[in-house]
Amino acid sequence: MSSFHVLIAGGGIGGLCLAQGLRKAGISCTVYEAAPGIVQAGYRLHMNATGGNALKQCLPDNLYELYMRTSRTTPRREAFVLIDDQCQEIGTRPHLGPDNDPRRPHTAVNRRTLRQIMYSGLDDTVRFGQPVTGYEEHGDKVRLLLADGTSAEGDVLVAADGLHSVIRRQRLPQIPTVDTGLRSLSVRVPLTADLVASLPDILFDGFVLALGPRNVSLAFGAYQPRRPVAEAAAELAPEAAIDDVDPYLMMNCVIDETSAYLAGIPDLWTATGDELHPVVREAVRDWHPALTELAERLDPSTLAPMSVRRLEPVDTWPTSRITFLGDAIHAMPPTFGSGANTALRDAACLAQALERATTDKSDLLTEIAAYERDMRAEVWPIFRASADPRAIDQADFLPDGVPVVNR
Ligand SMILES: Cc1cc2nc3c(=O)[nH]c(=O)nc-3n(C[C@H](O)[C@H](O)[C@H](O)COP(=O)(O)OP(=O)(O)OC[C@H]3O[C@@H](n4cnc5c(N)ncnc54)[C@H](O)[C@@H]3O)c2cc1C
């Protein structure tokens, strides 16, 4: 099996991690990514040990350490905090999933930084600007079709092309995409020293969700790296192209698509940041002064609309040389901060399965079937739970649920 080659559709969170894992295992692969490079798509990602352990397995030691050092500092409480629109605490609950390690527990990363770290050393493996359009099966081989009319052949094709996966649509067209009707305006607020000093401590307690009237919510997560990103990159991976990142507060304003706040926006997807800024301002107009101040001080050039969509979980599917990871098969709403963690988990498990199939001479389809079975066993409970509209149940948040431990 020395010429064994893996085709990966999509170079997002899961696709890049898989490429690193395969490279470590000595397995040849190529990633086909539609975007022209590592473009900005979302801001902060909450991480737990499900994702952290996968990165530890797949990345070289220096890049894993870079991920840890560029992740955010441990807050005084490491919790999911629920507050009301007046910044009054409703309760807290522990984050979902296991801690990363005792010294550096649950953490969060800047999404683009994590992707730049995972891309490091993969220049020959990742083809940017190469959208995939479908595939053909030829006996023991798979042919991946590309938008420019060319194609590539391999032994396995991994759909890592996200929620709208063209590979899944061809292979499992029966899986519907569900629009939850929620729209999210994602934005960064630069964390200057004076702003940090003026904000209530509770906004730095972990992942904070403020529930307001008229079905509006604001989610917050601070990104203050353990070490300045450029400094850590220069020390640990000087050859990698990793941009510096100033500390920021990620803010997601979630609004129902039918909300009056969106009435003045004819097309959410073409609206500019300056056009969207008043939507956030109006949505939180009567909220606590610190929250209205944040709506004022956000950086409009970073305002990006998103629709909250998910896939319907399916119980099983026939195993073949075309398999899936991450959002391509289990896209879920961001409620539990688990999508990226589970995509990374999939990548690490699939790399191990393919390593067994190539080095232990175990049967390839048996290994893929076991990988898919384990994925359903481990990921489906959270996939199903996150689809429940009552996923954020106030009864799960206890007053004094997670104590203040440091800062
Ligand atoms: C607002 C928001 C906040 C979130 N917060 C968290 C969080 O805190 N923690 C967490 O764990 N998860 C979080 N998630 C979920 C997380 O972002 C996703 O689950 C994760 O990115 C999935 O990784 P993936 O590799 O499967 O897909 P993606 O990262 O979406 O990567 C898919 C890649 O495929 C490429 N692609 C698409 N179509 C094609 C094509 N035809 N040809 C070639 N390439 C293609 C795309 O350009 C993209 O690079 C959040 C999601 C959202 C929307």
The ligand as an SDF file (V2000), in Angstrom:
LIG
                    3D

 53 58  0  0  0  0  0  0  0  0999 V2000
  -20.6690   31.5320   15.2870 C   0  0  0  0  0  0  0  0  0  0  0  0
  -20.0420   30.1790   15.4800 C   0  0  0  0  0  0  0  0  0  0  0  0
  -19.3110   29.9290   16.6220 C   0  0  0  0  0  0  0  0  0  0  0  0
  -18.7440   28.6650   16.8430 C   0  0  0  0  0  0  0  0  0  0  0  0
  -18.0540   28.4540   17.9870 N   0  0  0  0  0  0  0  0  0  0  0  0
  -17.5180   27.2360   18.2050 C   0  0  0  0  0  0  0  0  0  0  0  0
  -16.7500   27.0000   19.3960 C   0  0  0  0  0  0  0  0  0  0  0  0
  -16.5700   27.8860   20.2310 O   0  0  0  0  0  0  0  0  0  0  0  0
  -16.2080   25.7480   19.5730 N   0  0  0  0  0  0  0  0  0  0  0  0
  -16.4110   24.7420   18.6630 C   0  0  0  0  0  0  0  0  0  0  0  0
  -15.9370   23.6210   18.9020 O   0  0  0  0  0  0  0  0  0  0  0  0
  -17.1120   24.9670   17.5230 N   0  0  0  0  0  0  0  0  0  0  0  0
  -17.6590   26.1650   17.2740 C   0  0  0  0  0  0  0  0  0  0  0  0
  -18.3460   26.3920   16.1190 N   0  0  0  0  0  0  0  0  0  0  0  0
  -18.4980   25.3120   15.1310 C   0  0  0  0  0  0  0  0  0  0  0  0
  -17.2480   25.1840   14.2710 C   0  0  0  0  0  0  0  0  0  0  0  0
  -16.9540   26.4060   13.6490 O   0  0  0  0  0  0  0  0  0  0  0  0
  -17.4490   24.1130   13.1900 C   0  0  0  0  0  0  0  0  0  0  0  0
  -18.0890   22.9970   13.7280 O   0  0  0  0  0  0  0  0  0  0  0  0
  -16.0900   23.6850   12.6060 C   0  0  0  0  0  0  0  0  0  0  0  0
  -15.4990   24.7540   11.9000 O   0  0  0  0  0  0  0  0  0  0  0  0
  -16.2460   22.4710   11.7070 C   0  0  0  0  0  0  0  0  0  0  0  0
  -15.0360   22.1620   11.0940 O   0  0  0  0  0  0  0  0  0  0  0  0
  -15.0340   21.4990    9.6520 P   0  0  0  0  0  0  0  0  0  0  0  0
  -13.6160   21.2830    9.2870 O   0  0  0  0  0  0  0  0  0  0  0  0
  -15.9570   20.3460    9.6330 O   0  0  0  0  0  0  0  0  0  0  0  0
  -15.6710   22.5830    8.7180 O   0  0  0  0  0  0  0  0  0  0  0  0
  -15.1060   24.0160    8.3480 P   0  0  0  0  0  0  0  0  0  0  0  0
  -14.1590   24.5000    9.3740 O   0  0  0  0  0  0  0  0  0  0  0  0
  -16.3060   24.8330    8.0240 O   0  0  0  0  0  0  0  0  0  0  0  0
  -14.2500   23.7470    7.0330 O   0  0  0  0  0  0  0  0  0  0  0  0
  -14.8510   23.3980    5.8080 C   0  0  0  0  0  0  0  0  0  0  0  0
  -13.9060   23.8620    4.7060 C   0  0  0  0  0  0  0  0  0  0  0  0
  -14.3460   23.3420    3.4610 O   0  0  0  0  0  0  0  0  0  0  0  0
  -14.2080   24.3420    2.4840 C   0  0  0  0  0  0  0  0  0  0  0  0
  -15.1360   24.0250    1.3980 N   0  0  0  0  0  0  0  0  0  0  0  0
  -16.4810   24.1520    1.3940 C   0  0  0  0  0  0  0  0  0  0  0  0
  -16.9830   23.7460    0.2120 N   0  0  0  0  0  0  0  0  0  0  0  0
  -15.9200   23.3360   -0.5380 C   0  0  0  0  0  0  0  0  0  0  0  0
  -15.7810   22.8120   -1.8410 C   0  0  0  0  0  0  0  0  0  0  0  0
  -16.8320   22.6310   -2.6510 N   0  0  0  0  0  0  0  0  0  0  0  0
  -14.5370   22.5000   -2.2950 N   0  0  0  0  0  0  0  0  0  0  0  0
  -13.4460   22.6790   -1.4930 C   0  0  0  0  0  0  0  0  0  0  0  0
  -13.5190   23.1970   -0.2460 N   0  0  0  0  0  0  0  0  0  0  0  0
  -14.7470   23.5100    0.2300 C   0  0  0  0  0  0  0  0  0  0  0  0
  -14.5280   25.6370    3.2120 C   0  0  0  0  0  0  0  0  0  0  0  0
  -13.9920   26.7550    2.5440 O   0  0  0  0  0  0  0  0  0  0  0  0
  -13.8700   25.3770    4.5670 C   0  0  0  0  0  0  0  0  0  0  0  0
  -12.5270   25.8250    4.5870 O   0  0  0  0  0  0  0  0  0  0  0  0
  -18.9190   27.6370   15.8750 C   0  0  0  0  0  0  0  0  0  0  0  0
  -19.6330   27.9100   14.7100 C   0  0  0  0  0  0  0  0  0  0  0  0
  -20.1930   29.1520   14.5080 C   0  0  0  0  0  0  0  0  0  0  0  0
  -20.9790   29.4120   13.2520 C   0  0  0  0  0  0  0  0  0  0  0  0
  1  2  1  0
  2  3  1  0
  2 52  2  0
  3  4  2  0
  4  5  1  0
  4 50  1  0
  5  6  2  0
  6  7  1  0
  6 13  1  0
  7  8  2  0
  7  9  1  0
  9 10  1  0
 10 11  2  0
 10 12  1  0
 12 13  2  0
 13 14  1  0
 14 15  1  0
 14 50  1  0
 15 16  1  0
 16 17  1  0
 16 18  1  0
 18 19  1  0
 18 20  1  0
 20 21  1  0
 20 22  1  0
 22 23  1  0
 23 24  1  0
 24 25  2  0
 24 26  1  0
 24 27  1  0
 27 28  1  0
 28 29  2  0
 28 30  1  0
 28 31  1  0
 31 32  1  0
 32 33  1  0
 33 34  1  0
 33 48  1  0
 34 35  1  0
 35 36  1  0
 35 46  1  0
 36 37  1  0
 36 45  1  0
 37 38  2  0
 38 39  1  0
 39 40  1  0
 39 45  2  0
 40 41  1  0
 40 42  2  0
 42 43  1  0
 43 44  2  0
 44 45  1  0
 46 47  1  0
 46 48  1  0
 48 49  1  0
 50 51  2  0
 51 52  1  0
 52 53  1  0
M  END
$$$$
